Amino acid sequence: VGACDSLKELTAQNPKFAEIPAVVDRCVWNNNRRQTPAGGSDFWESGTVRPDVVLHDLRTILCGGDDSTYYYKRLE
């Protein structure tokens, strides 16, 4: 997913992505919910010392899929 903030950006990078079942079902997540003021990813800064939060997010995504995650967001 890289730095994409939406499914439109993702499919613009490569139109073949639009055919992937996860994209069709709108189940694509990215770890860029939290950005630092300088534009960096808080996932790579604080997530390295908070694996419990990262694991909670992954469990939420894999088991429930709601949007109550800390680092991850569903691409729309």
C-alpha positions as CSV (number, residue, x, y, z in Angstrom):
1,V,0.0,0.0,0.0
2,G,2.9,2.3,0.6
3,A,2.0,5.9,1.2
4,C,-1.5,5.7,-0.3
5,D,-4.3,7.4,1.5
6,S,-7.2,6.0,-0.6
7,L,-8.1,3.2,-2.9
8,K,-8.2,5.7,-5.7
9,E,-4.5,6.5,-5.2
10,L,-3.7,2.8,-4.9
11,T,-5.4,1.9,-8.2
12,A,-3.8,4.9,-9.9
13,Q,-0.4,3.4,-9.1
14,N,-1.4,0.2,-10.8
15,P,-4.8,-0.3,-12.4
16,K,-4.5,-4.1,-11.9
17,F,-4.8,-3.5,-8.2
18,A,-8.5,-2.8,-8.8
19,E,-9.1,-6.5,-9.6
20,I,-7.6,-7.8,-6.3
21,P,-10.4,-9.2,-4.1
22,A,-9.3,-7.1,-1.0
23,V,-9.6,-3.9,-3.1
24,V,-13.0,-5.0,-4.5
25,D,-14.2,-5.8,-1.0
26,R,-12.7,-2.5,0.4
27,C,-10.7,-4.4,3.0
28,V,-7.3,-2.6,2.4
29,W,-5.6,-1.1,5.5
30,N,-2.6,1.1,5.8
31,N,-0.5,2.0,8.9
32,N,-0.6,5.7,8.3
33,R,-3.5,6.8,10.5
34,R,-1.1,8.8,12.7
35,Q,1.4,11.2,11.0
36,T,4.0,13.3,12.8
37,P,3.9,17.1,12.2
38,A,6.9,16.7,9.9
39,G,5.0,14.1,7.8
40,G,6.7,11.0,9.2
41,S,4.9,7.9,10.2
42,D,4.2,7.5,13.9
43,F,3.8,3.8,13.3
44,W,7.6,3.6,12.7
45,E,8.4,5.9,15.5
46,S,6.3,4.9,18.5
47,G,5.0,1.6,17.1
48,T,8.4,0.1,17.6
49,V,8.2,0.5,21.3
50,R,4.5,-0.3,21.5
51,P,4.1,-3.7,19.9
52,D,1.1,-4.3,22.1
53,V,-0.8,-1.5,20.3
54,V,0.3,-2.8,16.9
55,L,-0.9,-6.3,17.8
56,H,-4.2,-4.9,19.1
57,D,-4.7,-3.1,15.8
58,L,-3.8,-6.2,13.8
59,R,-6.2,-8.3,15.9
60,T,-9.0,-5.8,15.4
61,I,-8.4,-5.8,11.6
62,L,-8.2,-9.6,11.3
63,C,-11.1,-10.4,13.7
64,G,-13.5,-7.5,13.5
65,G,-12.4,-5.0,10.9
66,D,-13.9,-2.0,12.7
67,D,-12.2,1.4,12.6
68,S,-11.1,1.5,16.3
69,T,-7.4,1.2,15.5
70,Y,-4.6,3.4,16.6
71,Y,-2.1,3.1,13.8
72,Y,-4.1,1.6,10.9
73,K,-6.9,3.0,8.8
74,R,-9.1,1.4,6.2
75,L,-8.6,2.9,2.8
76,E,-11.8,4.3,1.3
